[in-house]
Amino acid sequence: MITVQEVTVLIQRSIPDAQIDVKDMGGGDHLEVNVVSAKFAGLSLVQQHQLVYGALKNELKTETIHALALKTSIPH
């Protein structure tokens, strides 16, 4: 199990300017994550998601995070 705060910290290490909203959808390993960052400007949606997946690589590999619903965007 991973906490919402731990996920937030992991993403912020890779994307320091990110505004991050993490919701536990059940069991501590099914998460919904919304990340807003200027770092995503000019990147495709796939590339944006790859940045976030990279930040959570170990947790996804070990299935500490079993399911991840991910939304990314740039600030308005």
N, CA, C and O atoms as a printed pandas DataFrame, in Angstrom:
     atom_number atom_name residue_name chain_id  residue_number  x_coord  y_coord  z_coord
0              1         N          MET        A               1    0.835   -1.179    0.000
1              2        CA          MET        A               1    0.000    0.000    0.000
2              3         C          MET        A               1    0.882    1.244    0.000
3              4         O          MET        A               1    1.923    1.280    0.656
4              5         N          ILE        A               2    0.457    2.253   -0.736
5              6        CA          ILE        A               2    1.181    3.513   -0.816
6              7         C          ILE        A               2    0.207    4.637   -0.466
7              8         O          ILE        A               2   -0.980    4.565   -0.785
8              9         N          THR        A               3    0.721    5.667    0.188
9             10        CA          THR        A               3   -0.165    6.758    0.581
10            11         C          THR        A               3   -0.262    7.804   -0.522
11            12         O          THR        A               3    0.595    7.890   -1.401
12            13         N          VAL        A               4   -1.322    8.590   -0.453
13            14        CA          VAL        A               4   -1.524    9.692   -1.394
14            15         C          VAL        A               4   -0.331   10.646   -1.316
15            16         O          VAL        A               4    0.147   11.128   -2.343
16            17         N          GLN        A               5    0.148   10.916   -0.107
17            18        CA          GLN        A               5    1.293   11.819    0.086
18            19         C          GLN        A               5    2.557   11.252   -0.558
19            20         O          GLN        A               5    3.321   12.000   -1.167
20            21         N          GLU        A               6    2.791    9.960   -0.436
21            22        CA          GLU        A               6    3.985    9.345   -1.038
22            23         C          GLU        A               6    3.952    9.462   -2.556
23            24         O          GLU        A               6    4.979    9.734   -3.178
24            25         N          VAL        A               7    2.790    9.262   -3.154
25            26        CA          VAL        A               7    2.656    9.394   -4.606
26            27         C          VAL        A               7    2.928   10.840   -5.025
27            28         O          VAL        A               7    3.621   11.088   -6.012
28            29         N          THR        A               8    2.384   11.774   -4.277
29            30        CA          THR        A               8    2.591   13.191   -4.569
30            31         C          THR        A               8    4.079   13.539   -4.535
31            32         O          THR        A               8    4.578   14.218   -5.433
32            33         N          VAL        A               9    4.779   13.083   -3.521
33            34        CA          VAL        A               9    6.214   13.365   -3.384
34            35         C          VAL        A               9    7.004   12.763   -4.542
35            36         O          VAL        A               9    7.893   13.418   -5.086
36            37         N          LEU        A              10    6.697   11.543   -4.922
37            38        CA          LEU        A              10    7.406   10.897   -6.031
38            39         C          LEU        A              10    7.232   11.675   -7.331
39            40         O          LEU        A              10    8.195   11.856   -8.077
40            41         N          ILE        A              11    6.032   12.129   -7.604
41            42        CA          ILE        A              11    5.788   12.890   -8.828
42            43         C          ILE        A              11    6.477   14.251   -8.753
43            44         O          ILE        A              11    7.058   14.700   -9.741
44            45         N          GLN        A              12    6.423   14.907   -7.607
45            46        CA          GLN        A              12    7.051   16.223   -7.458
46            47         C          GLN        A              12    8.563   16.160   -7.620
47            48         O          GLN        A              12    9.172   17.136   -8.059
48            49         N          ARG        A              13    9.173   15.053   -7.282
49            50        CA          ARG        A              13   10.626   14.903   -7.476
50            51         C          ARG        A              13   10.975   14.979   -8.965
51            52         O          ARG        A              13   12.007   15.544   -9.328
52            53         N          SER        A              14   10.140   14.423   -9.816
53            54        CA          SER        A              14   10.390   14.421  -11.257
54            55         C          SER        A              14    9.838   15.655  -11.956
55            56         O          SER        A              14   10.391   16.116  -12.955
56            57         N          ILE        A              15    8.736   16.186  -11.417
57            58        CA          ILE        A              15    8.057   17.322  -12.044
58            59         C          ILE        A              15    7.806   18.356  -10.939
59            60         O          ILE        A              15    6.692   18.461  -10.426
60            61         N          PRO        A              16    8.851   19.122  -10.574
61            62        CA          PRO        A              16    8.760   20.008   -9.409
62            63         C          PRO        A              16    7.637   21.045   -9.446
63            64         O          PRO        A              16    7.113   21.412   -8.395
64            65         N          ASP        A              17    7.259   21.521  -10.626
65            66        CA          ASP        A              17    6.221   22.564  -10.694
66            67         C          ASP        A              17    4.800   21.999  -10.719
67            68         O          ASP        A              17    3.831   22.754  -10.793
68            69         N          ALA        A              18    4.681   20.700  -10.659
69            70        CA          ALA        A              18    3.377   20.053  -10.845
70            71         C          ALA        A              18    2.384   20.362   -9.729
71            72         O          ALA        A              18    2.727   20.421   -8.548
72            73         N          GLN        A              19    1.130   20.558  -10.160
73            74        CA          GLN        A              19   -0.003   20.578   -9.244
74            75         C          GLN        A              19   -0.586   19.167   -9.321
75            76         O          GLN        A              19   -0.972   18.710  -10.397
76            77         N          ILE        A              20   -0.648   18.493   -8.205
77            78        CA          ILE        A              20   -0.981   17.062   -8.199
78            79         C          ILE        A              20   -2.167   16.798   -7.293
79            80         O          ILE        A              20   -2.219   17.249   -6.149
80            81         N          ASP        A              21   -3.118   16.055   -7.837
81            82        CA          ASP        A              21   -4.276   15.628   -7.055
82            83         C          ASP        A              21   -4.349   14.106   -7.145
83            84         O          ASP        A              21   -4.524   13.553   -8.231
84            85         N          VAL        A              22   -4.217   13.440   -6.018
85            86        CA          VAL        A              22   -4.237   11.978   -5.972
86            87         C          VAL        A              22   -5.438   11.533   -5.146
87            88         O          VAL        A              22   -5.668   12.026   -4.041
88            89         N          LYS        A              23   -6.191   10.599   -5.697
89            90        CA          LYS        A              23   -7.330   10.024   -4.969
90            91         C          LYS        A              23   -7.158    8.512   -4.896
91            92         O          LYS        A              23   -6.860    7.855   -5.893
92            93         N          ASP        A              24   -7.350    7.984   -3.711
93            94        CA          ASP        A              24   -7.338    6.535   -3.508
94            95         C          ASP        A              24   -8.714    6.017   -3.897
95            96         O          ASP        A              24   -9.721    6.386   -3.292
96            97         N          MET        A              25   -8.749    5.168   -4.903
97            98        CA          MET        A              25  -10.019    4.638   -5.401
98            99         C          MET        A              25  -10.380    3.315   -4.725
99           100         O          MET        A              25  -11.388    2.691   -5.058
100          101         N          GLY        A              26   -9.549    2.899   -3.777
101          102        CA          GLY        A              26   -9.860    1.685   -3.030
102          103         C          GLY        A              26   -8.652    0.811   -2.807
103          104         O          GLY        A              26   -7.917    0.497   -3.743
104          105         N          GLY        A              27   -8.452    0.425   -1.584
105          106        CA          GLY        A              27   -7.398   -0.523   -1.252
106          107         C          GLY        A              27   -5.991    0.033   -1.188
107          108         O          GLY        A              27   -5.059   -0.698   -0.854
108          109         N          GLY        A              28   -5.812    1.301   -1.498
109          110        CA          GLY        A              28   -4.483    1.899   -1.453
110          111         C          GLY        A              28   -3.613    1.595   -2.651
111          112         O          GLY        A              28   -2.502    2.118   -2.745
112          113         N          ASP        A              29   -4.083    0.760   -3.576
113          114        CA          ASP        A              29   -3.277    0.458   -4.763
114          115         C          ASP        A              29   -4.001    0.774   -6.069
115          116         O          ASP        A              29   -3.471    0.516   -7.150
116          117         N          HIS        A              30   -5.200    1.326   -5.975
117          118        CA          HIS        A              30   -5.954    1.787   -7.140
118          119         C          HIS        A              30   -6.100    3.297   -7.003
119          120         O          HIS        A              30   -6.825    3.785   -6.135
120          121         N          LEU        A              31   -5.407    4.027   -7.864
121          122        CA          LEU        A              31   -5.322    5.471   -7.705
122          123         C          LEU        A              31   -5.814    6.221   -8.940
123          124         O          LEU        A              31   -5.717    5.741  -10.069
124          125         N          GLU        A              32   -6.340    7.410   -8.685
125          126        CA          GLU        A              32   -6.668    8.362   -9.738
126          127         C          GLU        A              32   -5.755    9.566   -9.515
127          128         O          GLU        A              32   -5.753   10.159   -8.436
128          129         N          VAL        A              33   -4.986    9.922  -10.532
129          130        CA          VAL        A              33   -4.008   10.988  -10.398
130          131         C          VAL        A              33   -4.224   12.017  -11.499
131          132         O          VAL        A              33   -4.344   11.675  -12.676
132          133         N          ASN        A              34   -4.271   13.287  -11.094
133          134        CA          ASN        A              34   -4.385   14.401  -12.027
134          135         C          ASN        A              34   -3.150   15.275  -11.833
135          136         O          ASN        A              34   -2.892   15.755  -10.729
136          137         N          VAL        A              35   -2.386   15.481  -12.910
137          138        CA          VAL        A              35   -1.151   16.250  -12.829
138          139         C          VAL        A              35   -1.218   17.395  -13.833
139          140         O          VAL        A              35   -1.466   17.182  -15.020
140          141         N          VAL        A              36   -0.994   18.616  -13.342
141          142        CA          VAL        A              36   -0.959   19.809  -14.183
142          143         C          VAL        A              36    0.447   20.385  -14.089
143          144         O          VAL        A              36    0.942   20.655  -12.994
144          145         N          SER        A              37    1.099   20.574  -15.255
145          146        CA          SER        A              37    2.468   21.081  -15.237
146          147         C          SER        A              37    2.797   21.809  -16.534
147          148         O          SER        A              37    2.392   21.383  -17.615
148          149         N          ALA        A              38    3.531   22.907  -16.417
149          150        CA          ALA        A              38    4.027   23.621  -17.590
150          151         C          ALA        A              38    5.055   22.770  -18.337
151          152         O          ALA        A              38    5.292   22.990  -19.525
152          153         N          LYS        A              39    5.658   21.811  -17.660
153          154        CA          LYS        A              39    6.642   20.913  -18.274
154          155         C          LYS        A              39    6.005   20.079  -19.404
155          156         O          LYS        A              39    6.713   19.561  -20.268
156          157         N          PHE        A              40    4.692   19.956  -19.394
157          158        CA          PHE        A              40    3.992   19.173  -20.415
158          159         C          PHE        A              40    3.792   19.949  -21.721
159          160         O          PHE        A              40    3.402   19.362  -22.730
160          161         N          ALA        A              41    4.053   21.248  -21.712
161          162        CA          ALA        A              41    3.833   22.070  -22.909
162          163         C          ALA        A              41    4.638   21.519  -24.082
163          164         O          ALA        A              41    5.838   21.268  -23.966
164          165         N          GLY        A              42    3.964   21.337  -25.202
165          166        CA          GLY        A              42    4.612   20.841  -26.406
166          167         C          GLY        A              42    4.764   19.332  -26.472
167          168         O          GLY        A              42    5.240   18.799  -27.474
168          169         N          LEU        A              43    4.363   18.638  -25.413
169          170        CA          LEU        A              43    4.463   17.174  -25.401
170          171         C          LEU        A              43    3.122   16.555  -25.756
171          172         O          LEU        A              43    2.065   17.107  -25.452
172          173         N          SER        A              44    3.183   15.397  -26.405
173          174        CA          SER        A              44    1.958   14.658  -26.676
174          175         C          SER        A              44    1.418   14.093  -25.361
175          176         O          SER        A              44    2.133   14.044  -24.359
176          177         N          LEU        A              45    0.172   13.675  -25.372
177          178        CA          LEU        A              45   -0.435   13.079  -24.186
178          179         C          LEU        A              45    0.355   11.852  -23.733
179          180         O          LEU        A              45    0.547   11.640  -22.536
180          181         N          VAL        A              46    0.806   11.055  -24.680
181          182        CA          VAL        A              46    1.603    9.865  -24.352
182          183         C          VAL        A              46    2.901   10.274  -23.660
183          184         O          VAL        A              46    3.293    9.656  -22.671
184          185         N          GLN        A              47    3.570   11.307  -24.170
185          186        CA          GLN        A              47    4.815   11.764  -23.562
186          187         C          GLN        A              47    4.577   12.327  -22.156
187          188         O          GLN        A              47    5.393   12.125  -21.257
188          189         N          GLN        A              48    3.462   13.029  -21.972
189          190        CA          GLN        A              48    3.113   13.540  -20.651
190          191         C          GLN        A              48    2.943   12.382  -19.666
191          192         O          GLN        A              48    3.471   12.405  -18.554
192          193         N          HIS        A              49    2.198   11.379  -20.101
193          194        CA          HIS        A              49    1.959   10.222  -19.236
194          195         C          HIS        A              49    3.256    9.475  -18.945
195          196         O          HIS        A              49    3.445    8.969  -17.839
196          197         N          GLN        A              50    4.147    9.403  -19.926
197          198        CA          GLN        A              50    5.420    8.718  -19.719
198          199         C          GLN        A              50    6.249    9.389  -18.627
199          200         O          GLN        A              50    6.946    8.713  -17.871
200          201         N          LEU        A              51    6.175   10.722  -18.544
201          202        CA          LEU        A              51    6.887   11.433  -17.482
202          203         C          LEU        A              51    6.368   11.018  -16.104
203          204         O          LEU        A              51    7.149   10.788  -15.181
204          205         N          VAL        A              52    5.056   10.927  -15.978
205          206        CA          VAL        A              52    4.463   10.535  -14.694
206          207         C          VAL        A              52    4.749    9.063  -14.408
207          208         O          VAL        A              52    5.110    8.709  -13.286
208          209         N          TYR        A              53    4.591    8.210  -15.410
209          210        CA          TYR        A              53    4.899    6.788  -15.212
210          211         C          TYR        A              53    6.351    6.611  -14.786
211          212         O          TYR        A              53    6.654    5.763  -13.946
212          213         N          GLY        A              54    7.249    7.407  -15.360
213          214        CA          GLY        A              54    8.661    7.338  -14.984
214          215         C          GLY        A              54    8.877    7.651  -13.512
215          216         O          GLY        A              54    9.707    7.032  -12.847
216          217         N          ALA        A              55    8.119    8.621  -13.013
217          218        CA          ALA        A              55    8.227    8.995  -11.596
218          219         C          ALA        A              55    7.731    7.882  -10.678
219          220         O          ALA        A              55    8.170    7.765   -9.533
220          221         N          LEU        A              56    6.818    7.071  -11.190
221          222        CA          LEU        A              56    6.208    6.000  -10.381
222          223         C          LEU        A              56    6.653    4.607  -10.832
223          224         O          LEU        A              56    6.034    3.599  -10.490
224          225         N          LYS        A              57    7.737    4.573  -11.604
225          226        CA          LYS        A              57    8.211    3.340  -12.238
226          227         C          LYS        A              57    8.327    2.170  -11.262
227          228         O          LYS        A              57    7.796    1.091  -11.522
228          229         N          ASN        A              58    9.009    2.377  -10.156
229          230        CA          ASN        A              58    9.229    1.286   -9.209
230          231         C          ASN        A              58    7.923    0.819   -8.575
231          232         O          ASN        A              58    7.708   -0.379   -8.392
232          233         N          GLU        A              59    7.057    1.766   -8.243
233          234        CA          GLU        A              59    5.784    1.423   -7.596
234          235         C          GLU        A              59    4.862    0.659   -8.549
235          236         O          GLU        A              59    4.104   -0.210   -8.118
236          237         N          LEU        A              60    4.928    0.980   -9.833
237          238        CA          LEU        A              60    4.138    0.248  -10.828
238          239         C          LEU        A              60    4.738   -1.143  -11.076
239          240         O          LEU        A              60    4.011   -2.128  -11.199
240          241         N          LYS        A              61    6.055   -1.208  -11.147
241          242        CA          LYS        A              61    6.740   -2.477  -11.403
242          243         C          LYS        A              61    6.479   -3.490  -10.289
243          244         O          LYS        A              61    6.247   -4.670  -10.552
244          245         N          THR        A              62    6.520   -3.020   -9.057
245          246        CA          THR        A              62    6.331   -3.908   -7.906
246          247         C          THR        A              62    4.854   -4.103   -7.562
247          248         O          THR        A              62    4.516   -4.840   -6.635
248          249         N          GLU        A              63    3.987   -3.441   -8.312
249          250        CA          GLU        A              63    2.539   -3.464   -8.118
250          251         C          GLU        A              63    2.113   -2.890   -6.766
251          252         O          GLU        A              63    1.051   -3.228   -6.243
252          253         N          THR        A              64    2.958   -2.017   -6.210
253          254        CA          THR        A              64    2.524   -1.221   -5.065
254          255         C          THR        A              64    1.343   -0.366   -5.520
255          256         O          THR        A              64    0.393   -0.131   -4.773
256          257         N          ILE        A              65    1.434    0.092   -6.775
257          258        CA          ILE        A              65    0.294    0.713   -7.449
258          259         C          ILE        A              65   -0.173   -0.298   -8.482
259          260         O          ILE        A              65    0.541   -0.593   -9.440
260          261         N          HIS        A              66   -1.358   -0.821   -8.289
261          262        CA          HIS        A              66   -1.895   -1.857   -9.179
262          263         C          HIS        A              66   -2.644   -1.251  -10.363
263          264         O          HIS        A              66   -2.550   -1.754  -11.482
264          265         N          ALA        A              67   -3.385   -0.177  -10.120
265          266        CA          ALA        A              67   -4.155    0.475  -11.178
266          267         C          ALA        A              67   -3.990    1.981  -11.040
267          268         O          ALA        A              67   -4.038    2.530   -9.940
268          269         N          LEU        A              68   -3.792    2.642  -12.192
269          270        CA          LEU        A              68   -3.576    4.076  -12.191
270          271         C          LEU        A              68   -4.393    4.727  -13.282
271          272         O          LEU        A              68   -4.153    4.507  -14.469
272          273         N          ALA        A              69   -5.369    5.536  -12.872
273          274        CA          ALA        A              69   -6.138    6.346  -13.811
274          275         C          ALA        A              69   -5.445    7.708  -13.833
275          276         O          ALA        A              69   -5.442    8.425  -12.832
276          277         N          LEU        A              70   -4.858    8.062  -14.976
277          278        CA          LEU        A              70   -3.998    9.233  -15.053
278          279         C          LEU        A              70   -4.566   10.278  -16.004
279          280         O          LEU        A              70   -4.970    9.966  -17.124
280          281         N          LYS        A              71   -4.590   11.527  -15.535
281          282        CA          LYS        A              71   -4.954   12.677  -16.370
282          283         C          LYS        A              71   -3.839   13.687  -16.255
283          284         O          LYS        A              71   -3.381   13.995  -15.155
284          285         N          THR        A              72   -3.396   14.209  -17.398
285          286        CA          THR        A              72   -2.358   15.226  -17.397
286          287         C          THR        A              72   -2.816   16.411  -18.229
287          288         O          THR        A              72   -3.594   16.261  -19.171
288          289         N          SER        A              73   -2.325   17.596  -17.869
289          290        CA          SER        A              73   -2.632   18.803  -18.642
290          291         C          SER        A              73   -1.635   19.897  -18.312
291          292         O          SER        A              73   -0.872   19.799  -17.351
292          293         N          ILE        A              74   -1.657   20.953  -19.139
293          294        CA          ILE        A              74   -0.829   22.123  -18.881
294          295         C          ILE        A              74   -1.704   23.187  -18.211
295          296         O          ILE        A              74   -2.922   23.191  -18.385
296          297         N          PRO        A              75   -1.074   24.096  -17.438
297          298        CA          PRO        A              75   -1.866   25.153  -16.775
298          299         C          PRO        A              75   -2.539   26.050  -17.802
299          300         O          PRO        A              75   -2.021   26.235  -18.903
300          301         N          HIS        A              76   -3.689   26.604  -17.446
301          302        CA          HIS        A              76   -4.415   27.501  -18.351
302          303         C          HIS        A              76   -3.991   28.921  -18.123
303          304         O          HIS        A              76   -4.489   29.828  -18.789
